[in-house]
Amino acid sequence: MKKHIYILLALGIFFQTTAQQTPAPKQTEAITIEGATAHLGNGEVIESSLIMFEDGKITFVGDSKMRIARKGKIIDATGKHVYPGFIAPGKTLGLVEIDAVRATNDKDELGELIPHVRSLIAYNAESKVVESMRPNGVLLAQIAPEGGLISGTSSIVQFDAWNWEDAAIKVDDGIHLHWPNTFKQGRWWAGEEPGYQPNKEYAKQVQKVTDFMQNAIVYEDGTAKEMNPAFAAMKGAFDGSKKLYVYADGEKEIIDAINTLKNNKVKEIVLMGGYHAYKITDFLKSHNIPVMVQYTHNLPVFEDDDYDLPYKLPKLLVDAGLFVAIQNSDAENFQTRNLPFYAGQVVQQGLDKEVAVQLLTGNTAKILGIDDSYGTLENGKSATLFISEGDALDMAGNQLTHAFIDGRSVSLETHQTKLWKRYSEKYEAE
């Protein structure tokens, strides 16, 4: 009996220390935010704003000087800034908790061509990593699988939920294709030369993707006698109900990917990464391809690249007239909290600050197909927003005082903030 009691006590302590906070209750009282500089997410700014929302929806956005009755709880945000919730696309957040612990890793499945694998059902709404995004204003994400060539299907979630059903705001939004590389890193343990080597399997891998696409098209004619989940999952890419997110960085890879997908009846294509996309902007514009460009806190890949290419890449694409957002799918999950600062880096390269905000809000929402409810501060849209002490794209200014998801006031406490308070008190005492 004592042994059983000790086990129960240990489990109780474990769950108490590892569980996320209870999700915020539904909004029951109107809220008014007055005096803040409002960054609307569409390129516009209201210096002294008045924002009201109730029942989870924004009901008014305007100037604080307007004579209009304030409703409900009033938050004086004079001198502060308000933004739409930042959106992180193409992430495995909630699918991986600890990389080194296999039991907490659900980001990929066996197989190379598995579009029918749905990331949403593996999403852990109680992830401590997910929880740690909120204090920096990252309130939404596209949860995408990894591995193989066609990794599976993503969904879009909000970051304050009991479970994956509560978290989902758009289910099965797109399919993720990791295009083969023409070069690969030499594997020293396999006796290969170090550094980049030509990928001798490139043509074979491309043909594998092409054959799969063509078989899926034939399957859609309805004459198949047996159910094929992988082929069936591709239907959305052919009828436009799902977008196909293709990960490619080199010029050849990007051109090959776009041409292959277009030739195989894929309607909506989004380029992910796009390291050398700035070299073929006319090609991308001619095919109307938006780019989810890779994160800016990175080093150049090749010796002849500009030393600051990763820093300025989003600006090069914006200046060329492409529709751009920022993602960091190649970075570790915990680095997603730095998403605002990736955009801030581009501001230092000369990009207009409000355009940089769009790369995390309005543009991302439009590419993901959730711009009818999220991404900008507009009447009728979801009250998913946050208040910051200063410039949210700057590490010094990004100090949140309030955050709301669908009008619900969410906690900004995380495992990290608890540790910070604990040890700051310790060292202050000493």
Contacts in CASP RR format, 6 or more apart in sequence:
PFRMAT RR
TARGET T0000
AUTHOR 0000-0000-0000
METHOD contacts of the structure
MODEL  1
MKKHIYILLALGIFFQTTAQQTPAPKQTEAITIEGATAHLGNGEVIESSL
IMFEDGKITFVGDSKMRIARKGKIIDATGKHVYPGFIAPGKTLGLVEIDA
VRATNDKDELGELIPHVRSLIAYNAESKVVESMRPNGVLLAQIAPEGGLI
SGTSSIVQFDAWNWEDAAIKVDDGIHLHWPNTFKQGRWWAGEEPGYQPNK
EYAKQVQKVTDFMQNAIVYEDGTAKEMNPAFAAMKGAFDGSKKLYVYADG
EKEIIDAINTLKNNKVKEIVLMGGYHAYKITDFLKSHNIPVMVQYTHNLP
VFEDDDYDLPYKLPKLLVDAGLFVAIQNSDAENFQTRNLPFYAGQVVQQG
LDKEVAVQLLTGNTAKILGIDDSYGTLENGKSATLFISEGDALDMAGNQL
THAFIDGRSVSLETHQTKLWKRYSEKYEAE
18 128 0 8 1.000
19 126 0 8 1.000
20 125 0 8 1.000
20 126 0 8 1.000
20 127 0 8 1.000
20 128 0 8 1.000
20 130 0 8 1.000
20 131 0 8 1.000
21 131 0 8 1.000
21 411 0 8 1.000
21 413 0 8 1.000
23 160 0 8 1.000
23 161 0 8 1.000
23 162 0 8 1.000
23 166 0 8 1.000
23 408 0 8 1.000
23 410 0 8 1.000
24 160 0 8 1.000
24 405 0 8 1.000
24 408 0 8 1.000
24 409 0 8 1.000
24 410 0 8 1.000
24 411 0 8 1.000
25 408 0 8 1.000
26 408 0 8 1.000
27 53 0 8 1.000
27 54 0 8 1.000
27 55 0 8 1.000
27 56 0 8 1.000
27 383 0 8 1.000
27 404 0 8 1.000
27 406 0 8 1.000
27 407 0 8 1.000
27 408 0 8 1.000
27 409 0 8 1.000
29 54 0 8 1.000
29 72 0 8 1.000
29 73 0 8 1.000
30 52 0 8 1.000
30 53 0 8 1.000
30 54 0 8 1.000
30 59 0 8 1.000
30 71 0 8 1.000
30 72 0 8 1.000
30 73 0 8 1.000
31 52 0 8 1.000
31 53 0 8 1.000
31 54 0 8 1.000
31 71 0 8 1.000
31 72 0 8 1.000
31 73 0 8 1.000
31 75 0 8 1.000
31 383 0 8 1.000
31 404 0 8 1.000
31 407 0 8 1.000
31 409 0 8 1.000
32 50 0 8 1.000
32 51 0 8 1.000
32 52 0 8 1.000
32 70 0 8 1.000
32 71 0 8 1.000
32 72 0 8 1.000
32 73 0 8 1.000
32 74 0 8 1.000
32 75 0 8 1.000
33 49 0 8 1.000
33 50 0 8 1.000
33 51 0 8 1.000
33 52 0 8 1.000
33 75 0 8 1.000
33 77 0 8 1.000
33 82 0 8 1.000
33 387 0 8 1.000
34 49 0 8 1.000
34 50 0 8 1.000
34 51 0 8 1.000
34 64 0 8 1.000
34 70 0 8 1.000
34 74 0 8 1.000
34 75 0 8 1.000
34 76 0 8 1.000
34 77 0 8 1.000
34 78 0 8 1.000
35 48 0 8 1.000
35 49 0 8 1.000
35 50 0 8 1.000
35 64 0 8 1.000
35 76 0 8 1.000
35 77 0 8 1.000
35 78 0 8 1.000
35 79 0 8 1.000
35 80 0 8 1.000
36 48 0 8 1.000
36 49 0 8 1.000
36 51 0 8 1.000
36 77 0 8 1.000
36 78 0 8 1.000
36 79 0 8 1.000
36 80 0 8 1.000
36 81 0 8 1.000
36 82 0 8 1.000
36 387 0 8 1.000
37 45 0 8 1.000
37 46 0 8 1.000
37 47 0 8 1.000
37 48 0 8 1.000
37 49 0 8 1.000
37 79 0 8 1.000
37 80 0 8 1.000
37 81 0 8 1.000
37 82 0 8 1.000
38 45 0 8 1.000
38 46 0 8 1.000
38 49 0 8 1.000
38 51 0 8 1.000
38 61 0 8 1.000
38 62 0 8 1.000
38 81 0 8 1.000
38 82 0 8 1.000
38 377 0 8 1.000
39 45 0 8 1.000
39 81 0 8 1.000
39 82 0 8 1.000
39 83 0 8 1.000
39 84 0 8 1.000
39 354 0 8 1.000
39 357 0 8 1.000
39 377 0 8 1.000
39 392 0 8 1.000
40 46 0 8 1.000
40 61 0 8 1.000
40 84 0 8 1.000
40 376 0 8 1.000
40 377 0 8 1.000
40 378 0 8 1.000
41 83 0 8 1.000
41 84 0 8 1.000
41 354 0 8 1.000
41 357 0 8 1.000
41 358 0 8 1.000
41 361 0 8 1.000
41 362 0 8 1.000
41 375 0 8 1.000
41 376 0 8 1.000
41 377 0 8 1.000
42 358 0 8 1.000
42 362 0 8 1.000
42 376 0 8 1.000
42 378 0 8 1.000
43 354 0 8 1.000
43 355 0 8 1.000
43 357 0 8 1.000
43 358 0 8 1.000
44 354 0 8 1.000
45 354 0 8 1.000
46 61 0 8 1.000
46 62 0 8 1.000
46 63 0 8 1.000
48 63 0 8 1.000
48 64 0 8 1.000
48 65 0 8 1.000
48 78 0 8 1.000
49 61 0 8 1.000
49 62 0 8 1.000
49 63 0 8 1.000
49 64 0 8 1.000
49 82 0 8 1.000
50 60 0 8 1.000
50 61 0 8 1.000
50 62 0 8 1.000
50 63 0 8 1.000
50 64 0 8 1.000
50 66 0 8 1.000
50 68 0 8 1.000
50 70 0 8 1.000
51 58 0 8 1.000
51 60 0 8 1.000
51 61 0 8 1.000
51 62 0 8 1.000
51 82 0 8 1.000
51 377 0 8 1.000
51 385 0 8 1.000
52 58 0 8 1.000
52 59 0 8 1.000
52 60 0 8 1.000
52 70 0 8 1.000
52 71 0 8 1.000
53 59 0 8 1.000
53 383 0 8 1.000
53 404 0 8 1.000
53 407 0 8 1.000
54 71 0 8 1.000
54 72 0 8 1.000
56 382 0 8 1.000
56 383 0 8 1.000
56 406 0 8 1.000
56 407 0 8 1.000
56 408 0 8 1.000
57 380 0 8 1.000
57 381 0 8 1.000
57 382 0 8 1.000
57 383 0 8 1.000
57 407 0 8 1.000
58 377 0 8 1.000
58 378 0 8 1.000
58 379 0 8 1.000
58 380 0 8 1.000
58 381 0 8 1.000
58 382 0 8 1.000
58 383 0 8 1.000
59 71 0 8 1.000
59 379 0 8 1.000
59 380 0 8 1.000
60 68 0 8 1.000
60 379 0 8 1.000
61 377 0 8 1.000
61 378 0 8 1.000
61 379 0 8 1.000
75 387 0 8 1.000
75 402 0 8 1.000
77 387 0 8 1.000
77 401 0 8 1.000
79 390 0 8 1.000
80 387 0 8 1.000
80 388 0 8 1.000
80 389 0 8 1.000
80 390 0 8 1.000
80 401 0 8 1.000
81 387 0 8 1.000
81 388 0 8 1.000
81 389 0 8 1.000
81 390 0 8 1.000
81 391 0 8 1.000
81 392 0 8 1.000
82 377 0 8 1.000
82 385 0 8 1.000
82 386 0 8 1.000
82 387 0 8 1.000
82 388 0 8 1.000
83 137 0 8 1.000
83 357 0 8 1.000
83 361 0 8 1.000
83 377 0 8 1.000
83 385 0 8 1.000
83 386 0 8 1.000
83 388 0 8 1.000
83 392 0 8 1.000
84 361 0 8 1.000
84 362 0 8 1.000
84 374 0 8 1.000
84 375 0 8 1.000
84 376 0 8 1.000
84 377 0 8 1.000
84 384 0 8 1.000
84 385 0 8 1.000
85 137 0 8 1.000
85 138 0 8 1.000
85 139 0 8 1.000
85 140 0 8 1.000
85 361 0 8 1.000
85 374 0 8 1.000
85 375 0 8 1.000
85 384 0 8 1.000
85 385 0 8 1.000
85 386 0 8 1.000
85 403 0 8 1.000
86 136 0 8 1.000
86 137 0 8 1.000
86 138 0 8 1.000
86 139 0 8 1.000
86 140 0 8 1.000
86 339 0 8 1.000
86 340 0 8 1.000
86 360 0 8 1.000
86 361 0 8 1.000
86 392 0 8 1.000
87 138 0 8 1.000
87 139 0 8 1.000
87 140 0 8 1.000
87 141 0 8 1.000
87 142 0 8 1.000
87 360 0 8 1.000
87 361 0 8 1.000
87 364 0 8 1.000
87 365 0 8 1.000
87 368 0 8 1.000
87 374 0 8 1.000
87 375 0 8 1.000
88 133 0 8 1.000
88 138 0 8 1.000
88 140 0 8 1.000
88 141 0 8 1.000
88 142 0 8 1.000
88 327 0 8 1.000
88 328 0 8 1.000
88 336 0 8 1.000
88 339 0 8 1.000
89 141 0 8 1.000
89 142 0 8 1.000
89 144 0 8 1.000
89 272 0 8 1.000
89 292 0 8 1.000
89 325 0 8 1.000
89 327 0 8 1.000
89 329 0 8 1.000
89 364 0 8 1.000
89 367 0 8 1.000
89 368 0 8 1.000
90 141 0 8 1.000
90 142 0 8 1.000
90 143 0 8 1.000
90 144 0 8 1.000
90 154 0 8 1.000
90 176 0 8 1.000
90 245 0 8 1.000
90 272 0 8 1.000
90 292 0 8 1.000
90 327 0 8 1.000
90 329 0 8 1.000
91 141 0 8 1.000
91 142 0 8 1.000
91 143 0 8 1.000
91 144 0 8 1.000
91 327 0 8 1.000
91 328 0 8 1.000
91 329 0 8 1.000
91 333 0 8 1.000
91 336 0 8 1.000
92 107 0 8 1.000
92 119 0 8 1.000
92 143 0 8 1.000
92 144 0 8 1.000
92 145 0 8 1.000
92 146 0 8 1.000
92 333 0 8 1.000
93 127 0 8 1.000
93 129 0 8 1.000
93 130 0 8 1.000
93 133 0 8 1.000
93 141 0 8 1.000
93 143 0 8 1.000
93 333 0 8 1.000
93 336 0 8 1.000
94 122 0 8 1.000
94 123 0 8 1.000
94 124 0 8 1.000
94 125 0 8 1.000
94 127 0 8 1.000
94 129 0 8 1.000
94 130 0 8 1.000
94 143 0 8 1.000
94 333 0 8 1.000
95 105 0 8 1.000
95 106 0 8 1.000
95 107 0 8 1.000
95 119 0 8 1.000
95 122 0 8 1.000
95 123 0 8 1.000
95 124 0 8 1.000
95 143 0 8 1.000
95 145 0 8 1.000
96 104 0 8 1.000
96 105 0 8 1.000
96 106 0 8 1.000
96 107 0 8 1.000
96 129 0 8 1.000
96 333 0 8 1.000
97 104 0 8 1.000
97 105 0 8 1.000
97 124 0 8 1.000
97 127 0 8 1.000
97 128 0 8 1.000
97 129 0 8 1.000
98 104 0 8 1.000
98 105 0 8 1.000
99 105 0 8 1.000
99 332 0 8 1.000
106 122 0 8 1.000
107 119 0 8 1.000
107 145 0 8 1.000
107 146 0 8 1.000
107 147 0 8 1.000
108 145 0 8 1.000
108 146 0 8 1.000
108 147 0 8 1.000
108 148 0 8 1.000
108 151 0 8 1.000
109 117 0 8 1.000
109 145 0 8 1.000
111 148 0 8 1.000
112 148 0 8 1.000
112 149 0 8 1.000
112 150 0 8 1.000
112 208 0 8 1.000
113 148 0 8 1.000
113 149 0 8 1.000
113 150 0 8 1.000
113 208 0 8 1.000
113 209 0 8 1.000
113 212 0 8 1.000
113 230 0 8 1.000
114 148 0 8 1.000
114 150 0 8 1.000
114 151 0 8 1.000
114 152 0 8 1.000
114 230 0 8 1.000
115 150 0 8 1.000
115 152 0 8 1.000
115 153 0 8 1.000
115 175 0 8 1.000
115 230 0 8 1.000
115 233 0 8 1.000
115 234 0 8 1.000
115 237 0 8 1.000
116 152 0 8 1.000
116 153 0 8 1.000
116 229 0 8 1.000
116 230 0 8 1.000
116 232 0 8 1.000
116 233 0 8 1.000
117 145 0 8 1.000
117 151 0 8 1.000
117 152 0 8 1.000
117 153 0 8 1.000
118 152 0 8 1.000
118 153 0 8 1.000
118 155 0 8 1.000
118 172 0 8 1.000
119 143 0 8 1.000
119 144 0 8 1.000
119 145 0 8 1.000
119 152 0 8 1.000
119 153 0 8 1.000
119 154 0 8 1.000
119 155 0 8 1.000
120 143 0 8 1.000
120 154 0 8 1.000
120 155 0 8 1.000
120 157 0 8 1.000
120 164 0 8 1.000
120 168 0 8 1.000
120 171 0 8 1.000
120 172 0 8 1.000
121 164 0 8 1.000
122 164 0 8 1.000
123 143 0 8 1.000
123 155 0 8 1.000
123 157 0 8 1.000
123 164 0 8 1.000
123 167 0 8 1.000
124 130 0 8 1.000
124 164 0 8 1.000
125 157 0 8 1.000
125 161 0 8 1.000
125 162 0 8 1.000
125 163 0 8 1.000
125 164 0 8 1.000
125 166 0 8 1.000
125 167 0 8 1.000
128 414 0 8 1.000
128 415 0 8 1.000
129 333 0 8 1.000
129 334 0 8 1.000
130 159 0 8 1.000
131 159 0 8 1.000
131 414 0 8 1.000
131 415 0 8 1.000
132 334 0 8 1.000
132 337 0 8 1.000
132 414 0 8 1.000
132 415 0 8 1.000
132 416 0 8 1.000
133 139 0 8 1.000
133 141 0 8 1.000
133 159 0 8 1.000
133 336 0 8 1.000
133 337 0 8 1.000
134 159 0 8 1.000
134 160 0 8 1.000
134 400 0 8 1.000
134 403 0 8 1.000
134 410 0 8 1.000
134 411 0 8 1.000
134 412 0 8 1.000
134 414 0 8 1.000
135 337 0 8 1.000
135 400 0 8 1.000
135 403 0 8 1.000
135 412 0 8 1.000
135 414 0 8 1.000
135 416 0 8 1.000
135 417 0 8 1.000
136 337 0 8 1.000
136 338 0 8 1.000
136 339 0 8 1.000
136 340 0 8 1.000
136 392 0 8 1.000
136 398 0 8 1.000
136 400 0 8 1.000
137 340 0 8 1.000
137 386 0 8 1.000
137 388 0 8 1.000
137 392 0 8 1.000
137 398 0 8 1.000
137 400 0 8 1.000
137 403 0 8 1.000
138 159 0 8 1.000
138 336 0 8 1.000
138 337 0 8 1.000
138 339 0 8 1.000
138 340 0 8 1.000
139 158 0 8 1.000
139 159 0 8 1.000
139 160 0 8 1.000
139 384 0 8 1.000
139 386 0 8 1.000
139 403 0 8 1.000
139 405 0 8 1.000
139 410 0 8 1.000
140 156 0 8 1.000
140 157 0 8 1.000
140 158 0 8 1.000
140 159 0 8 1.000
140 169 0 8 1.000
140 370 0 8 1.000
140 374 0 8 1.000
140 384 0 8 1.000
141 156 0 8 1.000
141 157 0 8 1.000
141 159 0 8 1.000
141 336 0 8 1.000
142 154 0 8 1.000
142 155 0 8 1.000
142 156 0 8 1.000
142 173 0 8 1.000
142 368 0 8 1.000
143 154 0 8 1.000
143 155 0 8 1.000
143 156 0 8 1.000
143 157 0 8 1.000
144 151 0 8 1.000
144 152 0 8 1.000
144 154 0 8 1.000
144 176 0 8 1.000
144 245 0 8 1.000
144 329 0 8 1.000
145 151 0 8 1.000
145 152 0 8 1.000
145 153 0 8 1.000
145 154 0 8 1.000
145 176 0 8 1.000
146 176 0 8 1.000
146 178 0 8 1.000
147 178 0 8 1.000
148 178 0 8 1.000
149 177 0 8 1.000
149 178 0 8 1.000
149 179 0 8 1.000
149 180 0 8 1.000
149 205 0 8 1.000
149 208 0 8 1.000
149 209 0 8 1.000
150 175 0 8 1.000
150 176 0 8 1.000
150 177 0 8 1.000
150 178 0 8 1.000
150 209 0 8 1.000
150 212 0 8 1.000
151 176 0 8 1.000
151 177 0 8 1.000
151 178 0 8 1.000
152 175 0 8 1.000
152 176 0 8 1.000
152 233 0 8 1.000
153 172 0 8 1.000
153 173 0 8 1.000
153 174 0 8 1.000
153 175 0 8 1.000
153 176 0 8 1.000
153 233 0 8 1.000
153 242 0 8 1.000
154 172 0 8 1.000
154 173 0 8 1.000
154 174 0 8 1.000
154 175 0 8 1.000
154 176 0 8 1.000
154 245 0 8 1.000
155 168 0 8 1.000
155 170 0 8 1.000
155 171 0 8 1.000
155 172 0 8 1.000
155 173 0 8 1.000
156 168 0 8 1.000
156 169 0 8 1.000
156 170 0 8 1.000
156 173 0 8 1.000
156 368 0 8 1.000
156 370 0 8 1.000
157 164 0 8 1.000
157 167 0 8 1.000
157 168 0 8 1.000
157 169 0 8 1.000
158 167 0 8 1.000
158 169 0 8 1.000
158 384 0 8 1.000
158 405 0 8 1.000
158 406 0 8 1.000
159 167 0 8 1.000
159 405 0 8 1.000
159 410 0 8 1.000
160 405 0 8 1.000
160 408 0 8 1.000
160 410 0 8 1.000
160 411 0 8 1.000
161 167 0 8 1.000
169 370 0 8 1.000
169 373 0 8 1.000
169 374 0 8 1.000
170 368 0 8 1.000
170 369 0 8 1.000
170 370 0 8 1.000
172 242 0 8 1.000
173 242 0 8 1.000
173 243 0 8 1.000
173 368 0 8 1.000
173 369 0 8 1.000
174 237 0 8 1.000
174 242 0 8 1.000
174 243 0 8 1.000
174 244 0 8 1.000
174 245 0 8 1.000
175 233 0 8 1.000
175 234 0 8 1.000
175 236 0 8 1.000
175 237 0 8 1.000
175 242 0 8 1.000
175 243 0 8 1.000
175 244 0 8 1.000
175 245 0 8 1.000
176 245 0 8 1.000
176 247 0 8 1.000
176 272 0 8 1.000
177 209 0 8 1.000
177 244 0 8 1.000
177 245 0 8 1.000
177 246 0 8 1.000
177 247 0 8 1.000
177 257 0 8 1.000
177 261 0 8 1.000
178 247 0 8 1.000
179 209 0 8 1.000
179 246 0 8 1.000
179 247 0 8 1.000
179 248 0 8 1.000
179 253 0 8 1.000
179 256 0 8 1.000
179 257 0 8 1.000
180 199 0 8 1.000
180 201 0 8 1.000
180 202 0 8 1.000
180 205 0 8 1.000
180 206 0 8 1.000
180 209 0 8 1.000
180 253 0 8 1.000
181 199 0 8 1.000
181 202 0 8 1.000
181 249 0 8 1.000
181 253 0 8 1.000
182 198 0 8 1.000
182 199 0 8 1.000
182 202 0 8 1.000
182 250 0 8 1.000
182 252 0 8 1.000
182 253 0 8 1.000
183 196 0 8 1.000
183 197 0 8 1.000
183 198 0 8 1.000
183 199 0 8 1.000
184 196 0 8 1.000
184 197 0 8 1.000
184 199 0 8 1.000
185 194 0 8 1.000
185 195 0 8 1.000
185 196 0 8 1.000
185 197 0 8 1.000
186 192 0 8 1.000
186 193 0 8 1.000
186 194 0 8 1.000
186 195 0 8 1.000
186 196 0 8 1.000
186 197 0 8 1.000
188 194 0 8 1.000
199 205 0 8 1.000
206 256 0 8 1.000
206 260 0 8 1.000
209 260 0 8 1.000
210 260 0 8 1.000
210 264 0 8 1.000
212 230 0 8 1.000
213 234 0 8 1.000
213 260 0 8 1.000
213 261 0 8 1.000
213 264 0 8 1.000
213 266 0 8 1.000
214 264 0 8 1.000
215 231 0 8 1.000
216 230 0 8 1.000
216 231 0 8 1.000
216 234 0 8 1.000
216 235 0 8 1.000
216 238 0 8 1.000
217 238 0 8 1.000
217 264 0 8 1.000
217 265 0 8 1.000
219 228 0 8 1.000
219 231 0 8 1.000
219 232 0 8 1.000
219 234 0 8 1.000
220 231 0 8 1.000
220 234 0 8 1.000
220 235 0 8 1.000
220 238 0 8 1.000
224 231 0 8 1.000
235 241 0 8 1.000
236 242 0 8 1.000
237 243 0 8 1.000
237 244 0 8 1.000
237 266 0 8 1.000
237 267 0 8 1.000
237 268 0 8 1.000
238 265 0 8 1.000
238 266 0 8 1.000
238 267 0 8 1.000
239 267 0 8 1.000
240 267 0 8 1.000
240 268 0 8 1.000
242 268 0 8 1.000
243 268 0 8 1.000
243 269 0 8 1.000
243 270 0 8 1.000
243 367 0 8 1.000
243 369 0 8 1.000
244 261 0 8 1.000
244 266 0 8 1.000
244 268 0 8 1.000
244 269 0 8 1.000
244 270 0 8 1.000
245 270 0 8 1.000
245 272 0 8 1.000
245 292 0 8 1.000
246 257 0 8 1.000
246 258 0 8 1.000
246 261 0 8 1.000
246 269 0 8 1.000
246 270 0 8 1.000
246 271 0 8 1.000
246 272 0 8 1.000
247 272 0 8 1.000
247 273 0 8 1.000
247 329 0 8 1.000
248 254 0 8 1.000
248 257 0 8 1.000
248 271 0 8 1.000
248 272 0 8 1.000
248 273 0 8 1.000
248 274 0 8 1.000
249 273 0 8 1.000
249 274 0 8 1.000
249 275 0 8 1.000
249 276 0 8 1.000
249 294 0 8 1.000
249 301 0 8 1.000
250 274 0 8 1.000
250 275 0 8 1.000
250 276 0 8 1.000
251 276 0 8 1.000
251 279 0 8 1.000
251 280 0 8 1.000
254 271 0 8 1.000
254 274 0 8 1.000
254 276 0 8 1.000
254 277 0 8 1.000
254 280 0 8 1.000
254 283 0 8 1.000
254 284 0 8 1.000
255 280 0 8 1.000
255 283 0 8 1.000
257 271 0 8 1.000
258 269 0 8 1.000
258 271 0 8 1.000
258 283 0 8 1.000
258 284 0 8 1.000
258 287 0 8 1.000
258 289 0 8 1.000
261 269 0 8 1.000
262 269 0 8 1.000
262 287 0 8 1.000
269 287 0 8 1.000
269 289 0 8 1.000
270 289 0 8 1.000
270 290 0 8 1.000
270 291 0 8 1.000
270 292 0 8 1.000
270 367 0 8 1.000
271 277 0 8 1.000
271 284 0 8 1.000
271 289 0 8 1.000
271 290 0 8 1.000
271 291 0 8 1.000
271 292 0 8 1.000
272 292 0 8 1.000
272 327 0 8 1.000
272 329 0 8 1.000
273 291 0 8 1.000
273 292 0 8 1.000
273 293 0 8 1.000
273 294 0 8 1.000
273 327 0 8 1.000
273 329 0 8 1.000
273 330 0 8 1.000
274 291 0 8 1.000
274 293 0 8 1.000
274 294 0 8 1.000
275 294 0 8 1.000
275 301 0 8 1.000
275 313 0 8 1.000
277 284 0 8 1.000
277 291 0 8 1.000
277 293 0 8 1.000
277 313 0 8 1.000
277 317 0 8 1.000
277 322 0 8 1.000
278 313 0 8 1.000
278 316 0 8 1.000
278 317 0 8 1.000
278 320 0 8 1.000
281 317 0 8 1.000
281 320 0 8 1.000
281 321 0 8 1.000
281 322 0 8 1.000
284 291 0 8 1.000
284 322 0 8 1.000
285 320 0 8 1.000
285 321 0 8 1.000
285 322 0 8 1.000
289 322 0 8 1.000
290 322 0 8 1.000
290 323 0 8 1.000
290 324 0 8 1.000
290 325 0 8 1.000
290 363 0 8 1.000
290 367 0 8 1.000
291 317 0 8 1.000
291 322 0 8 1.000
291 323 0 8 1.000
291 324 0 8 1.000
291 325 0 8 1.000
292 324 0 8 1.000
292 325 0 8 1.000
292 326 0 8 1.000
292 327 0 8 1.000
292 364 0 8 1.000
292 367 0 8 1.000
293 313 0 8 1.000
293 314 0 8 1.000
293 317 0 8 1.000
293 324 0 8 1.000
293 325 0 8 1.000
293 326 0 8 1.000
293 327 0 8 1.000
294 310 0 8 1.000
294 313 0 8 1.000
294 327 0 8 1.000
294 328 0 8 1.000
294 329 0 8 1.000
294 330 0 8 1.000
295 310 0 8 1.000
295 326 0 8 1.000
295 327 0 8 1.000
295 328 0 8 1.000
295 330 0 8 1.000
295 331 0 8 1.000
295 335 0 8 1.000
295 338 0 8 1.000
295 339 0 8 1.000
295 342 0 8 1.000
296 310 0 8 1.000
296 311 0 8 1.000
296 313 0 8 1.000
296 314 0 8 1.000
296 326 0 8 1.000
296 342 0 8 1.000
296 343 0 8 1.000
296 345 0 8 1.000
296 346 0 8 1.000
297 310 0 8 1.000
297 335 0 8 1.000
297 338 0 8 1.000
297 341 0 8 1.000
297 342 0 8 1.000
297 345 0 8 1.000
298 310 0 8 1.000
299 310 0 8 1.000
300 306 0 8 1.000
300 307 0 8 1.000
300 309 0 8 1.000
300 310 0 8 1.000
306 312 0 8 1.000
308 349 0 8 1.000
311 345 0 8 1.000
311 346 0 8 1.000
311 348 0 8 1.000
311 349 0 8 1.000
312 346 0 8 1.000
312 349 0 8 1.000
314 324 0 8 1.000
314 326 0 8 1.000
314 343 0 8 1.000
314 346 0 8 1.000
314 351 0 8 1.000
314 356 0 8 1.000
314 359 0 8 1.000
315 346 0 8 1.000
315 349 0 8 1.000
315 350 0 8 1.000
315 351 0 8 1.000
317 324 0 8 1.000
318 324 0 8 1.000
318 351 0 8 1.000
318 355 0 8 1.000
318 359 0 8 1.000
323 363 0 8 1.000
323 366 0 8 1.000
323 367 0 8 1.000
324 359 0 8 1.000
324 363 0 8 1.000
325 359 0 8 1.000
325 360 0 8 1.000
325 363 0 8 1.000
325 364 0 8 1.000
325 367 0 8 1.000
326 339 0 8 1.000
326 342 0 8 1.000
326 343 0 8 1.000
326 346 0 8 1.000
326 359 0 8 1.000
326 360 0 8 1.000
326 364 0 8 1.000
328 335 0 8 1.000
328 336 0 8 1.000
328 338 0 8 1.000
328 339 0 8 1.000
328 342 0 8 1.000
339 360 0 8 1.000
340 360 0 8 1.000
340 392 0 8 1.000
340 393 0 8 1.000
340 398 0 8 1.000
341 393 0 8 1.000
341 394 0 8 1.000
341 395 0 8 1.000
341 398 0 8 1.000
343 356 0 8 1.000
343 357 0 8 1.000
343 359 0 8 1.000
343 360 0 8 1.000
343 393 0 8 1.000
344 353 0 8 1.000
344 356 0 8 1.000
344 393 0 8 1.000
344 394 0 8 1.000
346 356 0 8 1.000
346 359 0 8 1.000
347 353 0 8 1.000
347 356 0 8 1.000
347 393 0 8 1.000
353 391 0 8 1.000
353 393 0 8 1.000
356 393 0 8 1.000
357 393 0 8 1.000
361 375 0 8 1.000
361 376 0 8 1.000
362 371 0 8 1.000
362 375 0 8 1.000
362 376 0 8 1.000
364 375 0 8 1.000
365 371 0 8 1.000
365 374 0 8 1.000
365 375 0 8 1.000
365 376 0 8 1.000
372 381 0 8 1.000
373 381 0 8 1.000
373 382 0 8 1.000
374 381 0 8 1.000
374 382 0 8 1.000
374 384 0 8 1.000
375 381 0 8 1.000
375 384 0 8 1.000
377 385 0 8 1.000
382 406 0 8 1.000
382 407 0 8 1.000
383 404 0 8 1.000
383 406 0 8 1.000
383 407 0 8 1.000
384 404 0 8 1.000
384 405 0 8 1.000
384 406 0 8 1.000
384 407 0 8 1.000
385 403 0 8 1.000
385 404 0 8 1.000
386 392 0 8 1.000
386 400 0 8 1.000
386 402 0 8 1.000
386 403 0 8 1.000
386 404 0 8 1.000
387 400 0 8 1.000
387 401 0 8 1.000
387 402 0 8 1.000
387 403 0 8 1.000
388 397 0 8 1.000
388 398 0 8 1.000
388 399 0 8 1.000
388 400 0 8 1.000
388 401 0 8 1.000
389 397 0 8 1.000
389 399 0 8 1.000
389 400 0 8 1.000
389 401 0 8 1.000
390 397 0 8 1.000
390 398 0 8 1.000
390 399 0 8 1.000
391 397 0 8 1.000
391 398 0 8 1.000
392 398 0 8 1.000
400 412 0 8 1.000
402 409 0 8 1.000
403 409 0 8 1.000
403 410 0 8 1.000
403 412 0 8 1.000
404 410 0 8 1.000
END
